[in-house]
Amino acid sequence: MDPRNIDTEFKDQFNDVMSRLQSKQLFQSDWDIASFAVFFIFIGMVLLLVILVLIRCCCCCCCDEKPRRQKVGIENMALDP
């Protein structure tokens, strides 16, 4: 692609965004609103999962000491090879 073409395309996009901000009409249709909501729900779920993983890792590191299991019963020597 021609660099001038990319430059004009970028300027057109920038002008479109600025005109929407000035007119205070960011979304042109209901589909724009729906896609915006789905995008932020997705980002929110990803952030929630990252936070849960961090909490789990921090709790496992702090509470890593587990009580040792003691054997209960009689060891069956007949099962040894």
N, C-alpha and C positions, 0 to 999 in steps of 0.2 A: 504494500500500500504506500501511497505517496504521503510523505510527512505533512505536506500542506493539507491534504484531505483529512488526516487524523486531527490536525490542529483545528480546522474549521468544524469538524464534527464535535470535538471537545467543547469548543466555544458555543456551539448550538445547544448542546446538552446543558452547559453551565447557564446559559441565558434562559433556557426553559425552566430550570430549577429556580433561578432567581425570580422569574416572573410568577411562578407558582407561590413562592414565599411572599412576594409583595401583594399578590391578590388574596392571600390567605386561603387558597383552595389547593391543598396539596394533593388531593386524590380526585381523579377525574371520574371514576366509576366505583361501583360497589366491589368490583373485582380487585381494584387497587387496595381498598380497605381490607378485604378478606386476605389477600396475600400478605399485607403488612402485619395483620394479626397472626397469621400462621407462622410467619418468619419470627416474630417476637416470642411466640409460644415455644417454637423450636429452640431458640437461643436460651430462653428461660429454663427449659428442661435440661439442656446440656449443662448450664451453670449449676442447676440443682444437683445433677448427678456428680459433677466435679466436687461440689461441696460435700456431698455424702461420702464420696471416696476419700477425701481429705480427712473428714471426721473419723471414718473407719480406720484409716492408717494411723492417725494420732492416738486413737483409743487402743489400738493393738500394740503400738510401741510403748505406751505408758503401762498397760496392763498385761505385759507379755509374760509375766511370771504366773505360770499355771501350777496348781498343786499336783505333785507327782502321784501317779496312780500306783497303788499298792496291789500286788497280786492277792487274790482271794481264793482260797481253796488249796487243793493238793495238785502238785505238778505231776502229770502222767508221764512217767519215764518210758512207757511202752511206745509212745508216739515218736520218740527220737530215733533217727536212723542209726 
